Amino acid sequence: MHKFINIAHIHVWDNKNKGDVGIVIAVKELLNKYFVNIKFSDFPVETLKRYNKNEIYKINNADILIIGGGGIFYRYFLPFNKKTINSINIPIIIFGVGYIREIGSRVLNNEEKDSIYYLIKKSKLIGVRDYYTKKILINLGADKSKIKLTGDPAIFLSEIKEKKFNLNKKINIGLNLNYSGWLGFGKWEKDILNSYEKIAYYFINKYNAQIYYLLHHPDEINILKKLNIKNLIIIDYKPNEQKYIYSKLNLIIGMMLHSCVFAFGAQTPEINLAYDLRNKNFAKFINCPELFVPLEGLKKNNLYKKAKTIFLNQKKYKLKFINRKVAIEKNIQGFIKEIKLIIKYEK
């Protein structure tokens, strides 16, 4: 009987990005919900790229290794080090991870693909956040029976009320941009900013709406200087508080994936401006493929048109989000049940 469980947790170490921080918090919250007396030992995802004897020793002193969630299968984190993977002698569980490929970036090379296969072959159980990641892993040779669709753990991030935040308008619209390292932003900057401004002023003029900017990375401040929207209020709280504020808005127009993940988890209608394959794949995963707009659609005012349509169908999307979230939670419960069987856990 497990009276105490030690979990080694490898995850993205970026404390500036609310999405990355939110994922880590959510993974821990979910595991604490279904296990008792957990102790976490944290390691950066870069641990998988290098061989460090001391880190391996610490990991192997845990009962289980959890890798993820988040975009672990990303060229910046690859290739994984085979010696490191081979040296891990406790059960490896990959939880809620995804594949990242930004528009304009290269495909993975053979060494990177091979290292992913090496990791998934050694893993006991793999939870992915979308259908596309599952397809990629199967194409690499993964055992289908080990791969489960868990969705993104940040969907279930708890919401903590932010006492300083008060709505003063009936209609409240949230915006978010990706300006935290995507090299392709400059090519689309004019179209993106023009579209966001047009959407904002439509809601201001027609509904007397308040427009909020939902900050996910401090670098976004640099592009906000170019966003010409009057009385724009910047929201910048910790992930749990930020997600609570998402729940109070009528519509989110987001670029950072987790602006849309937070919105979905908070049951707030959202539209995802896709700069990455993961944006499109998230919309498919929540059974609302119409909720993403490719960058090419900006010139045809597709984001503007869709914002008006989705806003008028808020109740429909809230209900769809609620129902889909229930189904995803059942997948999570089944996934954690399998983890318990692997480590022979009894409460």
Short mmCIF file of the C-alpha atoms (twelve columns), coordinates in Angstrom:
data_MODEL
# 
_entry.id   MODEL 
# 
loop_
_atom_site.group_PDB 
_atom_site.id 
_atom_site.type_symbol 
_atom_site.label_atom_id 
_atom_site.label_alt_id 
_atom_site.label_comp_id 
_atom_site.label_asym_id 
_atom_site.label_seq_id 
_atom_site.Cartn_x 
_atom_site.Cartn_y 
_atom_site.Cartn_z 
_atom_site.pdbx_PDB_model_num 
ATOM 1   C CA . MET A 1   0.000   0.000  0.000   1 
ATOM 2   C CA . HIS A 2   1.314   3.440  -0.954  1 
ATOM 3   C CA . LYS A 3   1.256   5.765  2.032   1 
ATOM 4   C CA . PHE A 4   3.565   8.159  0.226   1 
ATOM 5   C CA . ILE A 5   4.447   8.590  -3.445  1 
ATOM 6   C CA . ASN A 6   7.461   10.415 -4.832  1 
ATOM 7   C CA . ILE A 7   6.927   11.755 -8.364  1 
ATOM 8   C CA . ALA A 8   9.800   13.052 -10.492 1 
ATOM 9   C CA . HIS A 9   8.301   15.646 -12.857 1 
ATOM 10  C CA . ILE A 10  10.081  16.766 -16.028 1 
ATOM 11  C CA . HIS A 11  8.469   19.825 -17.590 1 
ATOM 12  C CA . VAL A 12  9.054   23.107 -19.404 1 
ATOM 13  C CA . TRP A 13  10.886  25.503 -17.101 1 
ATOM 14  C CA . ASP A 14  9.685   28.832 -18.536 1 
ATOM 15  C CA . ASN A 15  8.309   30.813 -15.591 1 
ATOM 16  C CA . LYS A 16  7.467   33.805 -17.797 1 
ATOM 17  C CA . ASN A 17  4.888   32.054 -19.966 1 
ATOM 18  C CA . LYS A 18  1.543   31.671 -18.181 1 
ATOM 19  C CA . GLY A 19  0.623   28.736 -20.376 1 
ATOM 20  C CA . ASP A 20  3.726   26.756 -19.431 1 
ATOM 21  C CA . VAL A 21  3.337   27.601 -15.748 1 
ATOM 22  C CA . GLY A 22  -0.373  26.790 -15.894 1 
ATOM 23  C CA . ILE A 23  0.309   23.345 -17.361 1 
ATOM 24  C CA . VAL A 24  2.739   22.458 -14.563 1 
ATOM 25  C CA . ILE A 25  0.296   23.615 -11.891 1 
ATOM 26  C CA . ALA A 26  -2.567  21.734 -13.551 1 
ATOM 27  C CA . VAL A 27  -0.613  18.457 -13.777 1 
ATOM 28  C CA . LYS A 28  0.188   18.665 -10.081 1 
ATOM 29  C CA . GLU A 29  -3.421  19.575 -9.209  1 
ATOM 30  C CA . LEU A 30  -4.773  16.602 -11.174 1 
ATOM 31  C CA . LEU A 31  -2.323  14.146 -9.626  1 
ATOM 32  C CA . ASN A 32  -3.019  15.484 -6.132  1 
ATOM 33  C CA . LYS A 33  -6.719  14.974 -6.799  1 
ATOM 34  C CA . TYR A 34  -6.307  11.250 -7.446  1 
ATOM 35  C CA . PHE A 35  -3.312  10.365 -5.270  1 
ATOM 36  C CA . VAL A 36  -2.624  11.092 -1.595  1 
ATOM 37  C CA . ASN A 37  0.625   12.189 0.048   1 
ATOM 38  C CA . ILE A 38  2.529   13.196 -3.075  1 
ATOM 39  C CA . LYS A 39  5.980   14.702 -3.105  1 
ATOM 40  C CA . PHE A 40  7.177   16.242 -6.390  1 
ATOM 41  C CA . SER A 41  10.773  16.592 -7.532  1 
ATOM 42  C CA . ASP A 42  10.976  18.979 -10.496 1 
ATOM 43  C CA . PHE A 43  13.373  18.815 -13.434 1 
ATOM 44  C CA . PRO A 44  13.591  20.970 -16.601 1 
ATOM 45  C CA . VAL A 45  12.721  19.415 -19.945 1 
ATOM 46  C CA . GLU A 46  16.353  19.981 -20.929 1 
ATOM 47  C CA . THR A 47  17.138  17.053 -18.607 1 
ATOM 48  C CA . LEU A 48  16.101  14.832 -21.509 1 
ATOM 49  C CA . LYS A 49  18.651  16.469 -23.846 1 
ATOM 50  C CA . ARG A 50  21.749  15.838 -21.742 1 
ATOM 51  C CA . TYR A 51  23.212  13.125 -19.590 1 
ATOM 52  C CA . ASN A 52  23.685  14.188 -15.976 1 
ATOM 53  C CA . LYS A 53  24.522  11.442 -13.508 1 
ATOM 54  C CA . ASN A 54  23.263  13.388 -10.484 1 
ATOM 55  C CA . GLU A 55  19.900  14.174 -12.120 1 
ATOM 56  C CA . ILE A 56  19.435  10.546 -13.160 1 
ATOM 57  C CA . TYR A 57  20.199  9.427  -9.589  1 
ATOM 58  C CA . LYS A 58  17.542  11.788 -8.197  1 
ATOM 59  C CA . ILE A 59  14.972  10.727 -10.788 1 
ATOM 60  C CA . ASN A 60  15.558  7.036  -10.099 1 
ATOM 61  C CA . ASN A 61  14.935  7.601  -6.389  1 
ATOM 62  C CA . ALA A 62  11.341  8.512  -7.193  1 
ATOM 63  C CA . ASP A 63  8.475   6.021  -7.613  1 
ATOM 64  C CA . ILE A 64  7.497   7.272  -11.043 1 
ATOM 65  C CA . LEU A 65  8.562   9.819  -13.677 1 
ATOM 66  C CA . ILE A 66  5.935   12.128 -15.185 1 
ATOM 67  C CA . ILE A 67  6.988   13.967 -18.351 1 
ATOM 68  C CA . GLY A 68  4.851   16.961 -19.384 1 
ATOM 69  C CA . GLY A 69  2.392   18.195 -20.256 1 
ATOM 70  C CA . GLY A 70  2.951   20.888 -22.848 1 
ATOM 71  C CA . GLY A 71  4.822   20.999 -26.134 1 
ATOM 72  C CA . ILE A 72  7.549   18.528 -25.268 1 
ATOM 73  C CA . PHE A 73  7.896   17.415 -28.894 1 
ATOM 74  C CA . TYR A 74  9.436   20.688 -30.055 1 
ATOM 75  C CA . ARG A 75  12.608  21.113 -32.075 1 
ATOM 76  C CA . TYR A 76  14.170  23.341 -29.384 1 
ATOM 77  C CA . PHE A 77  13.942  20.464 -26.882 1 
ATOM 78  C CA . LEU A 78  15.219  17.828 -29.310 1 
ATOM 79  C CA . PRO A 79  16.943  15.503 -29.821 1 
ATOM 80  C CA . PHE A 80  16.481  13.676 -26.534 1 
ATOM 81  C CA . ASN A 81  19.558  11.963 -25.118 1 
ATOM 82  C CA . LYS A 82  19.277  8.181  -25.483 1 
ATOM 83  C CA . LYS A 83  21.754  7.480  -22.671 1 
ATOM 84  C CA . THR A 84  19.627  9.553  -20.307 1 
ATOM 85  C CA . ILE A 85  16.429  7.774  -21.322 1 
ATOM 86  C CA . ASN A 86  18.071  4.365  -21.060 1 
ATOM 87  C CA . SER A 87  19.379  5.192  -17.570 1 
ATOM 88  C CA . ILE A 88  15.920  5.822  -16.145 1 
ATOM 89  C CA . ASN A 89  14.778  2.662  -14.356 1 
ATOM 90  C CA . ILE A 90  11.433  3.792  -12.911 1 
ATOM 91  C CA . PRO A 91  8.134   3.808  -14.865 1 
ATOM 92  C CA . ILE A 92  7.952   6.693  -17.366 1 
ATOM 93  C CA . ILE A 93  4.554   8.305  -17.942 1 
ATOM 94  C CA . ILE A 94  4.100   11.018 -20.575 1 
ATOM 95  C CA . PHE A 95  1.144   13.221 -19.630 1 
ATOM 96  C CA . GLY A 96  -0.830  15.593 -21.882 1 
ATOM 97  C CA . VAL A 97  1.960   16.459 -24.310 1 
ATOM 98  C CA . GLY A 98  1.843   17.841 -27.831 1 
ATOM 99  C CA . TYR A 99  3.797   18.436 -31.001 1 
ATOM 100 C CA . ILE A 100 4.770   22.006 -31.869 1 
ATOM 101 C CA . ARG A 101 5.533   23.295 -35.341 1 
ATOM 102 C CA . GLU A 102 5.111   27.012 -35.969 1 
ATOM 103 C CA . ILE A 103 4.177   28.310 -39.399 1 
ATOM 104 C CA . GLY A 104 7.359   28.761 -41.397 1 
ATOM 105 C CA . SER A 105 9.494   26.444 -39.261 1 
ATOM 106 C CA . ARG A 106 11.214  23.290 -40.460 1 
ATOM 107 C CA . VAL A 107 10.075  19.711 -40.000 1 
ATOM 108 C CA . LEU A 108 11.875  17.496 -37.504 1 
ATOM 109 C CA . ASN A 109 15.007  15.789 -38.760 1 
ATOM 110 C CA . ASN A 110 15.641  12.045 -38.512 1 
ATOM 111 C CA . GLU A 111 17.768  12.288 -35.362 1 
ATOM 112 C CA . GLU A 112 15.015  14.231 -33.577 1 
ATOM 113 C CA . LYS A 113 12.316  11.798 -34.699 1 
ATOM 114 C CA . ASP A 114 14.415  8.828  -33.660 1 
ATOM 115 C CA . SER A 115 14.934  10.275 -30.186 1 
ATOM 116 C CA . ILE A 116 11.172  10.774 -29.758 1 
ATOM 117 C CA . TYR A 117 10.598  7.147  -30.723 1 
ATOM 118 C CA . TYR A 118 13.273  6.060  -28.228 1 
ATOM 119 C CA . LEU A 119 11.457  7.912  -25.424 1 
ATOM 120 C CA . ILE A 120 7.968   6.683  -26.268 1 
ATOM 121 C CA . LYS A 121 9.210   3.106  -26.621 1 
ATOM 122 C CA . LYS A 122 10.660  3.276  -23.081 1 
ATOM 123 C CA . SER A 123 7.486   4.881  -21.672 1 
ATOM 124 C CA . LYS A 124 4.780   2.811  -20.018 1 
ATOM 125 C CA . LEU A 125 1.909   5.144  -20.879 1 
ATOM 126 C CA . ILE A 126 1.521   8.189  -23.138 1 
ATOM 127 C CA . GLY A 127 -1.159  10.877 -22.848 1 
ATOM 128 C CA . VAL A 128 -1.348  13.313 -25.776 1 
ATOM 129 C CA . ARG A 129 -3.267  16.560 -26.044 1 
ATOM 130 C CA . ASP A 130 -4.631  16.192 -29.600 1 
ATOM 131 C CA . TYR A 131 -5.293  13.779 -32.459 1 
ATOM 132 C CA . TYR A 132 -2.400  15.093 -34.551 1 
ATOM 133 C CA . THR A 133 0.212   14.316 -31.892 1 
ATOM 134 C CA . LYS A 134 -1.212  10.802 -31.603 1 
ATOM 135 C CA . LYS A 135 -0.936  10.378 -35.387 1 
ATOM 136 C CA . ILE A 136 2.694   11.557 -35.398 1 
ATOM 137 C CA . LEU A 137 3.695   9.139  -32.629 1 
ATOM 138 C CA . ILE A 138 1.981   6.217  -34.346 1 
ATOM 139 C CA . ASN A 139 3.747   7.109  -37.592 1 
ATOM 140 C CA . LEU A 140 7.032   7.022  -35.685 1 
ATOM 141 C CA . GLY A 141 6.245   3.470  -34.598 1 
ATOM 142 C CA . ALA A 142 4.579   3.952  -31.196 1 
ATOM 143 C CA . ASP A 143 2.454   1.174  -29.736 1 
ATOM 144 C CA . LYS A 144 -1.141  2.403  -30.230 1 
ATOM 145 C CA . SER A 145 -2.300  0.725  -27.036 1 
ATOM 146 C CA . LYS A 146 -0.025  2.974  -24.941 1 
ATOM 147 C CA . ILE A 147 -1.345  6.253  -26.401 1 
ATOM 148 C CA . LYS A 148 -4.358  7.906  -24.770 1 
ATOM 149 C CA . LEU A 149 -6.089  11.171 -25.674 1 
ATOM 150 C CA . THR A 150 -5.996  13.097 -22.412 1 
ATOM 151 C CA . GLY A 151 -6.202  16.644 -23.775 1 
ATOM 152 C CA . ASP A 152 -4.210  19.508 -22.327 1 
ATOM 153 C CA . PRO A 153 -3.989  19.358 -18.498 1 
ATOM 154 C CA . ALA A 154 -4.365  23.168 -18.324 1 
ATOM 155 C CA . ILE A 155 -8.026  22.728 -19.304 1 
ATOM 156 C CA . PHE A 156 -8.541  21.652 -15.687 1 
ATOM 157 C CA . LEU A 157 -6.418  24.329 -14.029 1 
ATOM 158 C CA . SER A 158 -8.321  25.529 -10.973 1 
ATOM 159 C CA . GLU A 159 -9.734  29.058 -10.959 1 
ATOM 160 C CA . ILE A 160 -8.936  31.374 -8.085  1 
ATOM 161 C CA . LYS A 161 -10.997 34.531 -7.692  1 
ATOM 162 C CA . GLU A 162 -8.991  37.723 -8.181  1 
ATOM 163 C CA . LYS A 163 -10.503 40.161 -5.678  1 
ATOM 164 C CA . LYS A 164 -9.111  43.250 -7.421  1 
ATOM 165 C CA . PHE A 165 -10.909 42.422 -10.668 1 
ATOM 166 C CA . ASN A 166 -14.404 43.799 -11.244 1 
ATOM 167 C CA . LEU A 167 -16.417 44.006 -14.444 1 
ATOM 168 C CA . ASN A 168 -17.944 47.416 -15.113 1 
ATOM 169 C CA . LYS A 169 -19.543 46.649 -18.478 1 
ATOM 170 C CA . LYS A 170 -22.148 44.135 -19.629 1 
ATOM 171 C CA . ILE A 171 -20.032 43.020 -22.591 1 
ATOM 172 C CA . ASN A 172 -16.371 42.183 -22.050 1 
ATOM 173 C CA . ILE A 173 -14.009 40.967 -24.776 1 
ATOM 174 C CA . GLY A 174 -10.545 39.489 -24.257 1 
ATOM 175 C CA . LEU A 175 -7.628  39.635 -26.706 1 
ATOM 176 C CA . ASN A 176 -4.265  37.893 -26.772 1 
ATOM 177 C CA . LEU A 177 -1.321  37.987 -29.209 1 
ATOM 178 C CA . ASN A 178 1.713   35.748 -29.577 1 
ATOM 179 C CA . TYR A 179 4.822   37.908 -29.313 1 
ATOM 180 C CA . SER A 180 7.114   35.649 -27.311 1 
ATOM 181 C CA . GLY A 181 9.537   34.275 -29.874 1 
ATOM 182 C CA . TRP A 182 7.578   33.257 -32.956 1 
ATOM 183 C CA . LEU A 183 9.808   34.525 -35.762 1 
ATOM 184 C CA . GLY A 184 6.957   34.778 -38.262 1 
ATOM 185 C CA . PHE A 185 5.049   37.526 -36.442 1 
ATOM 186 C CA . GLY A 186 6.659   40.342 -38.429 1 
ATOM 187 C CA . LYS A 187 5.358   38.985 -41.712 1 
ATOM 188 C CA . TRP A 188 1.772   39.119 -40.450 1 
ATOM 189 C CA . GLU A 189 2.021   42.030 -38.002 1 
ATOM 190 C CA . LYS A 190 0.012   44.590 -39.979 1 
ATOM 191 C CA . ASP A 191 -2.795  42.164 -40.785 1 
ATOM 192 C CA . ILE A 192 -2.980  40.904 -37.192 1 
ATOM 193 C CA . LEU A 193 -3.056  44.342 -35.576 1 
ATOM 194 C CA . ASN A 194 -5.574  45.726 -38.086 1 
ATOM 195 C CA . SER A 195 -7.869  42.760 -37.525 1 
ATOM 196 C CA . TYR A 196 -7.702  43.002 -33.721 1 
ATOM 197 C CA . GLU A 197 -8.375  46.734 -33.830 1 
ATOM 198 C CA . LYS A 198 -11.351 46.263 -36.164 1 
ATOM 199 C CA . ILE A 199 -12.840 43.613 -33.865 1 
ATOM 200 C CA . ALA A 200 -12.300 45.752 -30.769 1 
ATOM 201 C CA . TYR A 201 -13.988 48.821 -32.233 1 
ATOM 202 C CA . TYR A 202 -16.892 46.774 -33.555 1 
ATOM 203 C CA . PHE A 203 -17.700 45.618 -30.006 1 
ATOM 204 C CA . ILE A 204 -16.989 49.030 -28.491 1 
ATOM 205 C CA . ASN A 205 -19.241 50.873 -30.950 1 
ATOM 206 C CA . LYS A 206 -22.061 48.320 -31.125 1 
ATOM 207 C CA . TYR A 207 -22.149 47.017 -27.540 1 
ATOM 208 C CA . ASN A 208 -20.231 49.604 -25.499 1 
ATOM 209 C CA . ALA A 209 -17.875 46.750 -24.631 1 
ATOM 210 C CA . GLN A 210 -14.787 46.826 -22.463 1 
ATOM 211 C CA . ILE A 211 -11.710 45.352 -24.179 1 
ATOM 212 C CA . TYR A 212 -9.153  43.469 -22.101 1 
ATOM 213 C CA . TYR A 213 -5.705  42.304 -23.103 1 
ATOM 214 C CA . LEU A 214 -4.864  38.953 -21.489 1 
ATOM 215 C CA . LEU A 215 -1.094  38.990 -21.029 1 
ATOM 216 C CA . HIS A 216 0.546   35.542 -21.225 1 
ATOM 217 C CA . HIS A 217 4.181   36.584 -21.680 1 
ATOM 218 C CA . PRO A 218 5.920   39.860 -20.695 1 
ATOM 219 C CA . ASP A 219 7.288   40.319 -24.238 1 
ATOM 220 C CA . GLU A 220 3.724   40.976 -25.411 1 
ATOM 221 C CA . ILE A 221 3.995   44.441 -23.860 1 
ATOM 222 C CA . ASN A 222 6.226   45.396 -26.807 1 
ATOM 223 C CA . ILE A 223 3.522   44.744 -29.396 1 
ATOM 224 C CA . LEU A 224 0.779   46.339 -27.292 1 
ATOM 225 C CA . LYS A 225 2.462   49.688 -27.952 1 
ATOM 226 C CA . LYS A 226 1.335   49.271 -31.560 1 
ATOM 227 C CA . LEU A 227 -2.183  48.083 -30.787 1 
ATOM 228 C CA . ASN A 228 -4.405  51.153 -31.125 1 
ATOM 229 C CA . ILE A 229 -7.400  50.360 -28.896 1 
ATOM 230 C CA . LYS A 230 -8.698  53.011 -26.511 1 
ATOM 231 C CA . ASN A 231 -9.135  52.225 -22.816 1 
ATOM 232 C CA . LEU A 232 -7.523  48.799 -23.229 1 
ATOM 233 C CA . ILE A 233 -7.144  47.118 -19.824 1 
ATOM 234 C CA . ILE A 234 -4.177  44.751 -19.399 1 
ATOM 235 C CA . ILE A 235 -4.830  41.646 -17.302 1 
ATOM 236 C CA . ASP A 236 -1.663  40.149 -15.844 1 
ATOM 237 C CA . TYR A 237 -2.211  37.780 -12.915 1 
ATOM 238 C CA . LYS A 238 -0.980  34.342 -11.912 1 
ATOM 239 C CA . PRO A 239 -2.361  31.506 -14.074 1 
ATOM 240 C CA . ASN A 240 -5.136  30.413 -11.690 1 
ATOM 241 C CA . GLU A 241 -6.351  33.993 -11.246 1 
ATOM 242 C CA . GLN A 242 -5.982  34.677 -14.966 1 
ATOM 243 C CA . LYS A 243 -8.177  31.675 -15.791 1 
ATOM 244 C CA . TYR A 244 -10.805 32.945 -13.352 1 
ATOM 245 C CA . ILE A 245 -10.943 36.208 -15.293 1 
ATOM 246 C CA . TYR A 246 -11.328 34.253 -18.531 1 
ATOM 247 C CA . SER A 247 -14.503 32.784 -17.044 1 
ATOM 248 C CA . LYS A 248 -15.999 36.265 -16.668 1 
ATOM 249 C CA . LEU A 249 -15.591 37.398 -20.281 1 
ATOM 250 C CA . ASN A 250 -17.974 36.981 -23.224 1 
ATOM 251 C CA . LEU A 251 -15.476 36.141 -25.959 1 
ATOM 252 C CA . ILE A 252 -11.730 35.547 -26.331 1 
ATOM 253 C CA . ILE A 253 -9.698  36.185 -29.480 1 
ATOM 254 C CA . GLY A 254 -6.411  34.398 -28.807 1 
ATOM 255 C CA . MET A 255 -3.133  33.454 -30.457 1 
ATOM 256 C CA . MET A 256 -1.124  31.863 -27.661 1 
ATOM 257 C CA . LEU A 257 -2.477  28.321 -27.471 1 
ATOM 258 C CA . HIS A 258 -3.160  28.540 -23.767 1 
ATOM 259 C CA . SER A 259 -5.223  31.685 -24.085 1 
ATOM 260 C CA . CYS A 260 -7.677  29.384 -25.886 1 
ATOM 261 C CA . VAL A 261 -7.065  26.429 -23.559 1 
ATOM 262 C CA . PHE A 262 -7.824  28.638 -20.539 1 
ATOM 263 C CA . ALA A 263 -10.928 30.005 -22.264 1 
ATOM 264 C CA . PHE A 264 -12.212 26.538 -23.137 1 
ATOM 265 C CA . GLY A 265 -11.555 25.306 -19.601 1 
ATOM 266 C CA . ALA A 266 -13.435 28.327 -18.247 1 
ATOM 267 C CA . GLN A 267 -16.300 27.676 -20.736 1 
ATOM 268 C CA . THR A 268 -15.835 31.021 -22.458 1 
ATOM 269 C CA . PRO A 269 -16.270 31.078 -26.268 1 
ATOM 270 C CA . GLU A 270 -12.923 31.557 -28.000 1 
ATOM 271 C CA . ILE A 271 -11.434 31.905 -31.469 1 
ATOM 272 C CA . ASN A 272 -7.904  30.743 -32.118 1 
ATOM 273 C CA . LEU A 273 -5.762  32.675 -34.614 1 
ATOM 274 C CA . ALA A 274 -3.466  29.873 -35.736 1 
ATOM 275 C CA . TYR A 275 0.275   30.535 -35.947 1 
ATOM 276 C CA . ASP A 276 1.075   26.882 -35.231 1 
ATOM 277 C CA . LEU A 277 -0.305  23.447 -36.067 1 
ATOM 278 C CA . ARG A 278 -1.249  23.022 -32.407 1 
ATOM 279 C CA . ASN A 279 -3.790  25.890 -32.601 1 
ATOM 280 C CA . LYS A 280 -5.698  24.181 -35.389 1 
ATOM 281 C CA . ASN A 281 -5.402  20.808 -33.678 1 
ATOM 282 C CA . PHE A 282 -6.766  22.129 -30.393 1 
ATOM 283 C CA . ALA A 283 -9.888  23.389 -32.177 1 
ATOM 284 C CA . LYS A 284 -10.344 19.936 -33.701 1 
ATOM 285 C CA . PHE A 285 -9.797  18.227 -30.352 1 
ATOM 286 C CA . ILE A 286 -12.594 20.193 -28.670 1 
ATOM 287 C CA . ASN A 287 -14.877 19.298 -31.610 1 
ATOM 288 C CA . CYS A 288 -15.094 22.904 -32.784 1 
ATOM 289 C CA . PRO A 289 -12.831 23.088 -35.870 1 
ATOM 290 C CA . GLU A 290 -14.605 26.281 -36.913 1 
ATOM 291 C CA . LEU A 291 -13.040 28.083 -33.940 1 
ATOM 292 C CA . PHE A 292 -9.668  28.553 -35.571 1 
ATOM 293 C CA . VAL A 293 -8.727  31.054 -38.269 1 
ATOM 294 C CA . PRO A 294 -5.566  30.620 -40.392 1 
ATOM 295 C CA . LEU A 295 -3.392  33.686 -40.814 1 
ATOM 296 C CA . GLU A 296 -4.226  33.755 -44.510 1 
ATOM 297 C CA . GLY A 297 -7.844  34.409 -43.579 1 
ATOM 298 C CA . LEU A 298 -7.047  37.809 -42.047 1 
ATOM 299 C CA . LYS A 299 -6.980  39.551 -45.438 1 
ATOM 300 C CA . LYS A 300 -10.535 38.315 -46.061 1 
ATOM 301 C CA . ASN A 301 -11.721 39.594 -42.671 1 
ATOM 302 C CA . ASN A 302 -12.400 36.007 -41.571 1 
ATOM 303 C CA . LEU A 303 -11.398 36.661 -37.950 1 
ATOM 304 C CA . TYR A 304 -13.658 39.721 -37.795 1 
ATOM 305 C CA . LYS A 305 -16.602 37.856 -39.329 1 
ATOM 306 C CA . LYS A 306 -16.133 34.873 -37.055 1 
ATOM 307 C CA . ALA A 307 -15.901 37.044 -33.934 1 
ATOM 308 C CA . LYS A 308 -19.334 38.504 -34.662 1 
ATOM 309 C CA . THR A 309 -20.841 35.077 -35.347 1 
ATOM 310 C CA . ILE A 310 -19.396 33.308 -32.292 1 
ATOM 311 C CA . PHE A 311 -20.414 36.187 -30.026 1 
ATOM 312 C CA . LEU A 312 -24.041 35.788 -31.130 1 
ATOM 313 C CA . ASN A 313 -23.832 32.069 -30.322 1 
ATOM 314 C CA . GLN A 314 -22.285 32.267 -26.858 1 
ATOM 315 C CA . LYS A 315 -24.810 29.944 -25.191 1 
ATOM 316 C CA . LYS A 316 -24.310 27.291 -27.864 1 
ATOM 317 C CA . TYR A 317 -20.525 27.267 -27.400 1 
ATOM 318 C CA . LYS A 318 -20.672 27.364 -23.618 1 
ATOM 319 C CA . LEU A 319 -22.829 24.217 -23.703 1 
ATOM 320 C CA . LYS A 320 -20.522 22.535 -26.243 1 
ATOM 321 C CA . PHE A 321 -17.510 23.364 -24.074 1 
ATOM 322 C CA . ILE A 322 -19.183 22.003 -20.931 1 
ATOM 323 C CA . ASN A 323 -20.100 18.714 -22.600 1 
ATOM 324 C CA . ARG A 324 -16.713 18.246 -24.240 1 
ATOM 325 C CA . LYS A 325 -14.907 19.058 -21.003 1 
ATOM 326 C CA . VAL A 326 -16.878 16.328 -19.204 1 
ATOM 327 C CA . ALA A 327 -15.799 13.794 -21.844 1 
ATOM 328 C CA . ILE A 328 -12.148 14.887 -21.612 1 
ATOM 329 C CA . GLU A 329 -12.238 14.577 -17.824 1 
ATOM 330 C CA . LYS A 330 -13.398 10.958 -18.166 1 
ATOM 331 C CA . ASN A 331 -10.360 10.350 -20.380 1 
ATOM 332 C CA . ILE A 332 -8.126  11.859 -17.679 1 
ATOM 333 C CA . GLN A 333 -9.711  9.655  -15.027 1 
ATOM 334 C CA . GLY A 334 -9.102  6.560  -17.149 1 
ATOM 335 C CA . PHE A 335 -5.507  7.639  -17.771 1 
ATOM 336 C CA . ILE A 336 -4.790  8.099  -14.067 1 
ATOM 337 C CA . LYS A 337 -6.423  4.749  -13.309 1 
ATOM 338 C CA . GLU A 338 -3.871  3.156  -15.648 1 
ATOM 339 C CA . ILE A 339 -1.036  4.983  -13.858 1 
ATOM 340 C CA . LYS A 340 -2.251  3.474  -10.585 1 
ATOM 341 C CA . LEU A 341 -2.165  -0.016 -12.097 1 
ATOM 342 C CA . ILE A 342 1.367   0.537  -13.388 1 
ATOM 343 C CA . ILE A 343 2.738   1.483  -9.981  1 
ATOM 344 C CA . LYS A 344 0.366   -0.852 -8.076  1 
ATOM 345 C CA . TYR A 345 -1.049  2.094  -6.182  1 
ATOM 346 C CA . GLU A 346 -3.654  1.636  -3.471  1 
ATOM 347 C CA . LYS A 347 -5.133  4.514  -1.506  1 
# 
